[in-house]
């Protein structure tokens, strides 16, 4: 009779669920900073960043409404700094 018992594999650190940048921002209250960085990156790639773009990244409508204005201000500061460093 063949044994149907399988050896249980011990979990390895790589088996852990990895948190996304958005999950980390949610757990560390840094959503505006991440949202601002995404705004700057998206504008650099496509010339603009809309609420739909932020939703595609994974931000909820509530997060966009709550943190959007602060993130927009931070994105403007980040862009200004990048331009001044490049000059």
N, C-alpha and C positions, 0 to 999 in steps of 0.2 A: 504494500500500500504506500503510495507516494504521499509525502508530507505536503500539505497545502499552506503550512505556516511560512510566512515571509518574514525576513529580517526587517525589523523597524530601523529606518535610517535616522540617525541623530540629526537634529537641525543644525545647520551651519549658519554663521552670521549672514552669509549671502542669501539665505532663505527668508530672512526678515523682510517684511513689507517695507519698501522704501517710500518715504514721504516725498511728495512733490514739493516744489518750491512754494506753491500756493497753500498746501497743507501746513507747511512750516510757518508761513506768514500768518495763517489763521491761528495757529497755536501760540505764536509769539507776539501777536498784536502788531505785526509789521505790514499789514495789507497795503496801506497807502504807499509805503516805500516800494514794495514789489510792483504795485499797480503803476507807479510813476516810472519805474525802470522799464516796464513793458510798454508804456506809452512812448517813451523815448526811443526804444528799439524799433517799435512798429513804425513810428514816424520816419526814422532813419531808413527803413527798408521800403516803405510804400508811400511816404509823403503825408500820411494822416493816420489818425487812430480814432475810431468811433466806439460807441458803446457796444455795438455788435462785435467789434474786434476784441474788446475786453471780455464779452460773454464767451466768445470762442476760446479764449485763453482759460476760462473756467470761473471767472468772477461771477457771482450771482447778481441779479438786478438790485437786491438790497445793498450789497457791498458797493456796487457802482454808484448808487444814489448816496450812500453814507460816506464813502471814502473818495469818490471821484473828484470833488472840488479840491480837497487837500492834495490828492495825488497829482492833479493837473498843475497846481502851484509848484509842487516839488519837481515835476517834470520840466517845468519852465526854468526853475533854478538849475537843474541838472544840465539842461541844454545850454543855458547861458554859460555855465562853468566850462562845458566841453568846448564851446566856441572860443572862449577867452583863452583856454589852454592851447588851442590849435593855432591861434594867431601869433 
